[in-house]
Amino acid sequence: MRMVLLVLKGMRPRQWAKNVFVLTPLLFALKAGEVGAELRALTAFLLFSITSGVVYLANDIADRKVDVHHPRKKLRPIASGALPVRVAGASAVGLAVLTLAAGLILSPQLALTLLGYLLLNLFYSFKGKQIPIADVSCIALGFVLRVVGGGVAIPVPVSFWILSCTFLLAAYLALGKRVHELMLMGEEGRRTRSVLRLYGPVPTRWAFGLTGLAACGTFLAYTLSDRALANFGTRALVLTVPLVVFGLGRFYRLAHDTRRTAPPTDTLMSDPWILCAAFAWGAAAVVILYFGGGPS
């Protein structure tokens, strides 16, 4: 039982909230409220959560010798030695096989998306994270695949607008984490995460800010696009743009706050301002999309 709990801890269930992106197509395809679509979307959410847990186990196996030097990561089950590598590896392989099999039963396209997500993140864990820009791109593409997975599960087509917004938002969050690491840990950070040696503090901060602006601009353009009008019968989604700007601005501040030792990507899940903005955006989007017009 103890090993099971350690495996579950190593899968970082707290991080599974990121898989809410799987539910994005359900919202924007106006399928929320349809029981069949909701069940398929929630199943996809669960499968992506388990797959992301498998990725975390693989990542911690790959990084265990480096993580022992990190003040926070050294406490993780694998780095601390509490969870043997062979147990973690066998658990990861078994869970990956079961998840892909379940995905295949639901939809072959979903199984392929899960496999792509798994392979992308294995590449990131063992090689991609050591390559500047590629590391951020892998993280962003992982979020894109979550959205694609949610789309094929229902199934509904996912627009290029949604994929673009997702990629830019995820890249913004990843760059914010890099900015925080560079500011907080300095040379120590470069030792525990080798890719930081290749990130210049000033260019990284510029890339972080510009990506945030691009994410805001893309979402604004989408809300005013003919695609939004055709899908929803209204462009009123533009009214939620200030909430997006506020949320991204708040994250920008968290990324530059060196008083916080936790990564800003972890902090945003407990930050009351961001949580309030996210809840308000979700509530406003539901009201606008489902009660404000409807497809023309």
C-alpha positions in Angstrom: 0.0 0.0 0.0 2.9 2.3 0.8 4.4 1.9 -2.6 1.0 2.6 -4.3 0.7 5.9 -2.4 4.3 6.8 -3.3 3.6 6.1 -7.0 0.5 8.2 -6.8 2.5 11.0 -5.1 5.2 10.7 -7.8 2.4 11.2 -10.4 1.8 14.6 -8.9 -2.1 14.6 -8.9 -2.0 18.3 -7.9 -0.7 19.1 -11.4 -3.6 17.3 -13.1 -5.6 20.5 -13.0 -3.6 21.5 -16.1 -5.6 18.9 -18.0 -8.7 21.1 -17.8 -7.5 22.2 -21.3 -8.9 18.8 -22.4 -12.4 20.2 -21.7 -11.9 23.4 -23.8 -13.5 21.9 -27.0 -16.5 20.8 -24.9 -17.1 24.5 -23.9 -16.4 26.1 -27.3 -18.3 23.5 -29.3 -21.4 24.3 -27.2 -21.6 20.7 -26.1 -21.7 21.3 -22.3 -25.0 19.9 -21.1 -24.9 17.0 -23.5 -24.4 14.0 -21.3 -22.7 11.8 -23.9 -20.2 14.5 -24.8 -19.6 15.4 -21.2 -18.8 11.7 -20.3 -16.4 11.3 -23.2 -14.7 14.6 -22.4 -14.3 13.7 -18.7 -13.0 10.3 -19.7 -10.4 12.0 -21.9 -9.6 14.3 -19.0 -9.0 11.2 -16.8 -6.8 9.5 -19.4 -4.7 12.6 -19.9 -4.3 13.0 -16.1 -3.0 9.4 -15.8 -0.7 9.9 -18.9 0.7 13.1 -17.4 1.3 11.2 -14.2 3.3 8.6 -16.2 5.3 11.4 -17.7 6.1 12.9 -14.2 7.3 9.5 -13.1 9.5 9.2 -16.2 10.8 12.8 -15.7 11.7 12.1 -12.1 13.5 8.9 -13.1 15.5 10.8 -15.7 16.3 13.7 -13.3 16.9 11.8 -10.0 20.6 12.5 -9.9 20.1 16.2 -10.5 17.0 16.6 -8.3 19.0 15.6 -5.1 20.7 19.0 -5.3 17.4 20.9 -5.5 16.0 22.2 -2.2 12.4 21.2 -3.2 12.8 18.4 -5.7 15.0 16.3 -3.5 11.9 15.6 -1.4 10.1 13.8 -4.3 9.6 10.1 -3.9 12.2 9.0 -6.5 14.8 11.6 -5.8 14.6 10.9 -2.0 15.0 7.2 -2.6 11.6 6.3 -1.0 10.3 5.0 -4.3 12.7 2.6 -6.1 13.4 3.3 -9.7 12.4 -0.2 -10.8 9.0 0.2 -9.1 8.4 3.7 -10.6 9.5 2.5 -14.1 7.3 -0.6 -14.0 4.3 1.4 -12.7 4.8 4.0 -15.5 4.9 1.3 -18.2 1.9 -0.5 -16.9 -0.2 2.6 -16.5 0.8 3.9 -20.0 -0.3 0.6 -21.6 -3.6 0.6 -19.7 -4.3 4.2 -20.6 -3.5 3.8 -24.3 -5.8 0.7 -24.4 -8.6 2.6 -22.7 -8.1 5.5 -25.2 -8.3 3.0 -28.1 -11.6 1.7 -26.9 -13.0 5.2 -26.7 -11.5 6.5 -30.0 -8.5 5.4 -32.1 -7.8 9.2 -32.7 -7.7 9.7 -28.9 -5.3 6.9 -28.5 -3.0 8.4 -31.1 -3.2 11.8 -29.4 -2.4 10.2 -26.1 0.5 8.3 -27.7 1.8 11.6 -29.3 1.5 13.4 -25.9 3.4 10.6 -24.2 6.2 10.4 -26.8 6.5 14.2 -26.9 6.9 14.4 -23.1 9.3 11.5 -23.0 11.5 13.4 -25.5 11.2 16.4 -23.3 12.1 14.5 -20.2 15.2 12.8 -21.6 16.4 15.3 -24.2 14.2 18.3 -25.0 14.5 20.0 -21.7 18.2 20.4 -22.3 17.6 22.4 -25.5 16.6 26.1 -25.2 13.3 27.0 -27.0 12.7 23.4 -27.7 11.9 22.9 -24.0 9.3 25.6 -24.0 7.9 24.4 -27.3 7.5 20.9 -26.0 5.6 22.2 -23.0 3.3 24.3 -25.2 2.7 21.5 -27.7 1.7 19.3 -24.8 -1.1 21.7 -24.0 -2.1 21.8 -27.6 -2.3 18.0 -27.7 -4.6 18.2 -24.6 -7.0 20.4 -26.5 -6.8 18.1 -29.6 -7.5 15.1 -27.4 -10.6 16.8 -26.0 -11.7 17.5 -29.5 -11.3 14.0 -30.9 -12.9 12.5 -27.8 -16.3 14.2 -28.3 -15.7 14.4 -31.4 -15.7 18.0 -32.7 -13.2 20.0 -34.9 -10.9 22.3 -33.0 -10.2 25.7 -34.6 -6.8 27.0 -35.4 -7.7 30.0 -33.2 -8.1 27.9 -30.1 -4.9 25.9 -30.8 -3.0 29.2 -31.3 -4.3 30.7 -28.1 -3.4 27.5 -26.2 0.1 27.3 -27.6 0.9 31.0 -26.8 -0.6 30.8 -23.3 1.3 27.6 -22.5 4.5 29.1 -23.9 3.9 32.2 -21.8 3.6 30.1 -18.6 6.7 28.1 -19.4 8.8 31.2 -20.1 7.5 32.7 -16.8 8.8 29.7 -15.0 12.2 30.1 -16.7 12.3 33.8 -15.7 11.5 32.9 -12.1 14.2 30.2 -12.0 16.8 32.6 -13.4 16.0 35.3 -10.9 15.6 33.1 -7.9 18.4 30.5 -8.2 21.0 32.2 -10.4 24.1 29.9 -10.7 22.5 27.2 -8.5 19.6 27.1 -10.9 21.9 26.6 -13.8 23.4 23.6 -12.0 20.1 21.9 -11.2 18.5 22.7 -14.7 21.3 22.7 -17.3 19.2 24.4 -20.0 19.2 27.6 -17.9 22.9 28.1 -18.8 21.7 28.8 -22.3 18.9 31.3 -21.3 20.0 34.9 -21.0 18.0 36.7 -18.3 17.2 39.8 -20.4 16.2 38.0 -23.7 14.1 35.5 -21.6 12.2 38.3 -19.9 11.6 40.0 -23.3 10.4 36.7 -24.8 8.1 36.2 -21.7 6.5 39.6 -22.0 6.1 39.5 -25.8 4.5 36.0 -25.7 2.0 37.3 -23.2 1.1 40.2 -25.5 0.8 37.8 -28.4 -1.5 35.5 -26.4 -3.7 38.4 -25.4 -3.7 39.8 -29.0 -4.6 36.4 -30.5 -7.5 35.8 -28.1 -8.8 39.4 -28.8 -8.6 38.7 -32.6 -10.5 35.4 -32.1 -13.3 37.0 -30.2 -13.8 39.6 -33.0 -13.3 37.1 -35.8 -15.9 35.9 -38.3 -15.3 32.4 -36.9 -16.5 33.4 -33.5 -19.5 35.1 -34.9 -20.4 32.1 -37.0 -19.9 29.6 -34.2 -21.6 31.6 -31.3 -23.8 34.1 -33.1 -22.1 36.9 -31.1 -18.8 38.6 -30.6 -19.6 39.4 -27.0 -16.8 37.1 -25.9 -14.6 40.1 -26.4 -16.0 41.3 -23.0 -13.9 38.7 -21.3 -10.6 40.0 -22.7 -9.9 42.3 -19.6 -10.1 39.2 -17.4 -7.5 37.5 -19.6 -5.3 40.5 -19.5 -5.6 40.7 -15.7 -4.8 37.0 -15.3 -1.7 37.1 -17.5 -0.6 40.3 -15.8 -0.9 38.8 -12.4 1.2 35.8 -13.6 3.8 38.2 -14.9 4.1 39.7 -11.4 4.3 36.2 -9.8 7.1 35.2 -12.2 9.1 38.2 -11.0 8.4 37.7 -7.3 11.6 36.2 -5.8 10.0 36.1 -2.4 8.1 33.0 -3.5 10.3 29.9 -3.8 7.6 27.8 -5.5 7.5 28.0 -9.4 4.9 30.5 -10.5 3.1 27.8 -12.5 2.5 26.1 -9.1 1.6 29.3 -7.4 -1.1 30.3 -10.0 -3.2 27.2 -8.9 -3.4 28.7 -5.4 -3.2 32.4 -6.0 -6.6 33.9 -5.1 -6.4 36.7 -7.7 -5.8 34.3 -10.6 -8.4 31.8 -9.3 -11.0 34.6 -9.1 -10.1 35.8 -12.6 -10.3 32.2 -14.0 -13.6 31.6 -12.3 -15.0 34.9 -13.5 -13.8 34.2 -17.1 -15.3 30.7 -17.1 -18.7 32.0 -15.8 -18.8 34.9 -18.2 -17.8 32.6 -21.1 -20.6 30.2 -20.3 -23.2 32.9 -20.1 -22.1 34.5 -23.3 -21.7 31.3 -25.3 -24.7 29.5 -24.1 -27.2 32.3 -23.4 -25.9 35.2 -25.4 -26.7 34.4 -28.9 -26.1 30.8 -30.2 -24.8 29.8 -33.6 -26.2 31.8 -36.6 
